[in-house]
Amino acid sequence: MKRNFRRGAALLLLLLWLPAGALALTGQSMSTFLAYYKENISYINKQQNRHLLPIEPEILDLGNSRKQYSSYSDTLHVTIKADAAGIIESCEIRLLYPEGAQAGNSLYLDYDKASFHCVAFIMAMHVSTDPESRAYLAGEIKNNLIKNYGVYERQLGSYTINCISVNGEGAVFTFTNDGLSTANPADGQPAEPIEEDEEANYG
């Protein structure tokens, strides 16, 4: 009995000393993701003098208490699957450059608006409680897609991130929960946060 109590007390102390990010290595919760996404939209609005409104995703029951959250438009496709505990299993964000879009026309303006929502969704996959810190993830991905000719992969906590960008067509950002407890190099500041409007356009 005393041995079990000591083990429980030791585990509790360990959890109290662990950094917040370590507790999220099993994955980002859907409730946190949605809360961060809305915070990110407010952050982007302040940084870019925008008036974006958060997108409310549709919810589909996949059975066994699993759910799919999705939002589709001509320029942005978002599909998120969460397990019975509400932990995100996978998140796919597709930013599509519309045919016929040219700087200044309505198609381009739709794409420009979608690109900021894309950034907000990417930021929401980071565990940081600070939106400015979350913006570094989007900045890192953007900069490395440029450096690596449209291809980038990295580990973020328990997620493998795969990114592909094709100039003039768009980009795909996929987060796959593989349960790896890998250190997160983006917890530092490897890239600039969101800059000018066109810097958010990944396509």
C-alpha positions in Angstrom: 0.0 0.0 0.0 2.8 2.4 1.0 4.8 1.4 -2.1 1.8 2.2 -4.4 1.3 5.5 -2.6 4.9 6.5 -3.1 4.8 5.5 -6.8 1.7 7.7 -7.2 3.2 10.6 -5.4 6.4 10.3 -7.5 4.4 10.3 -10.7 2.4 13.3 -9.6 5.6 15.2 -8.9 7.0 14.2 -12.2 3.9 15.5 -14.0 4.1 18.8 -12.1 7.7 19.3 -13.2 7.2 18.4 -16.8 6.9 21.4 -19.2 3.5 22.0 -20.7 4.6 20.9 -24.1 5.6 17.5 -22.8 2.0 16.8 -21.7 0.9 17.4 -25.3 3.1 14.8 -26.9 0.2 12.5 -27.4 -1.4 15.1 -29.7 -3.3 18.4 -30.0 -6.8 18.2 -28.6 -9.6 19.4 -31.0 -11.0 21.8 -28.4 -7.5 23.5 -28.0 -7.1 23.5 -31.8 -10.4 25.4 -32.3 -9.6 27.8 -29.5 -6.2 28.5 -30.8 -7.5 28.9 -34.4 -9.9 31.7 -33.2 -7.1 33.4 -31.2 -4.8 33.1 -34.3 -7.4 34.9 -36.5 -7.6 37.7 -33.9 -3.7 37.8 -33.9 -3.6 38.0 -37.7 -6.3 40.7 -37.8 -4.2 42.9 -35.4 -0.9 42.2 -37.2 -2.3 42.7 -40.7 -5.1 45.1 -40.1 -7.6 42.5 -41.4 -11.2 41.8 -40.6 -11.3 38.0 -40.9 -13.9 36.0 -39.2 -13.2 32.4 -38.0 -14.5 29.6 -40.1 -16.9 27.2 -38.3 -16.1 23.6 -39.5 -18.8 21.0 -40.1 -18.7 18.0 -37.9 -19.2 14.4 -39.1 -19.6 11.4 -36.8 -17.2 8.7 -38.0 -18.4 6.1 -35.5 -16.8 4.8 -32.3 -16.9 8.3 -31.0 -14.4 9.5 -33.7 -15.3 12.8 -35.5 -14.3 14.6 -38.6 -14.1 18.4 -38.8 -14.1 19.9 -42.3 -14.4 23.1 -44.2 -14.3 23.4 -48.0 -14.3 26.4 -50.3 -12.9 27.0 -53.8 -9.5 28.1 -52.3 -9.2 26.2 -48.9 -9.9 22.6 -47.9 -9.5 21.6 -44.3 -10.1 18.0 -43.0 -9.3 17.0 -39.4 -10.0 13.7 -37.8 -10.1 13.2 -34.0 -10.2 10.1 -31.9 -12.7 9.3 -29.2 -10.8 11.4 -26.7 -10.8 14.4 -29.0 -7.1 14.1 -29.9 -6.3 15.0 -33.5 -5.3 12.0 -35.5 -4.6 13.8 -38.7 -5.0 17.3 -40.1 -4.8 18.2 -43.8 -4.9 21.8 -45.1 -5.1 22.4 -48.8 -4.6 26.0 -50.1 -5.6 26.1 -53.8 -4.7 28.8 -56.2 -7.7 29.4 -58.4 -7.4 29.3 -62.2 -7.7 32.8 -63.6 -6.6 34.5 -60.4 -4.5 37.7 -61.0 -3.4 40.3 -58.5 -6.3 42.5 -57.6 -9.2 40.4 -59.1 -11.9 38.7 -57.0 -10.3 35.2 -57.4 -7.0 36.4 -56.1 -8.6 38.3 -53.2 -10.4 35.0 -52.2 -7.1 33.2 -52.3 -5.4 35.9 -50.3 -8.1 35.7 -47.6 -7.9 31.9 -47.6 -4.1 32.0 -47.2 -4.5 33.8 -43.9 -7.0 31.2 -42.7 -4.5 28.6 -43.8 -1.8 30.2 -41.6 -4.2 30.3 -38.7 -5.0 26.6 -39.0 -1.3 25.7 -39.2 -0.6 27.8 -36.1 -3.3 26.0 -34.2 -1.4 22.7 -34.4 1.4 24.2 -32.2 1.1 23.6 -28.4 2.2 27.1 -27.4 -0.3 29.2 -25.5 1.2 32.3 -27.1 -0.1 33.1 -30.7 3.2 34.9 -31.5 5.1 31.7 -30.7 2.7 29.7 -32.8 3.3 32.1 -35.7 6.9 30.9 -35.8 5.7 27.5 -37.0 3.9 29.0 -40.0 7.0 31.2 -40.6 9.3 28.2 -40.5 7.2 26.2 -42.9 6.9 29.1 -45.3 10.7 29.8 -45.3 11.7 26.2 -45.7 9.3 25.6 -48.5 11.1 28.4 -50.4 14.5 27.0 -49.5 13.7 23.4 -50.3 11.9 24.1 -53.6 8.4 23.4 -52.4 9.0 20.3 -50.2 9.4 20.3 -46.4 9.0 17.6 -43.6 9.6 17.8 -39.9 8.5 16.5 -36.6 6.3 18.5 -34.2 5.7 16.7 -31.0 3.8 13.6 -31.9 3.0 14.8 -35.4 4.9 14.3 -38.7 4.4 17.4 -40.9 4.6 17.0 -44.6 4.3 20.1 -46.8 4.3 20.4 -50.6 3.9 23.7 -52.4 3.7 24.3 -56.2 4.0 27.8 -57.5 0.8 28.9 -59.2 -1.2 25.9 -58.0 -1.2 25.9 -54.2 0.1 23.9 -51.2 -0.8 20.9 -49.0 0.1 20.7 -45.3 -0.5 17.4 -43.6 -0.1 16.6 -39.9 -0.1 12.9 -39.0 -0.1 11.8 -35.4 2.4 8.9 -35.2 2.8 9.1 -31.4 6.5 9.9 -31.5 7.8 11.9 -28.5 10.4 13.8 -30.4 11.9 17.1 -29.3 10.4 20.2 -30.9 13.1 22.3 -32.6 10.5 25.0 -33.5 10.0 25.9 -29.8 12.8 28.3 -30.4 12.5 31.1 -33.0 14.0 29.7 -36.3 11.9 32.0 -38.5 10.2 35.3 -38.7 6.5 35.5 -37.7 3.9 36.6 -40.2 5.0 39.5 -42.2 3.4 41.3 -45.1 0.2 40.1 -46.8 1.8 38.3 -49.7 4.2 36.5 -47.3 1.4 34.4 -46.2 0.7 33.1 -49.7 2.3 29.7 -49.9 1.3 28.8 -53.4 
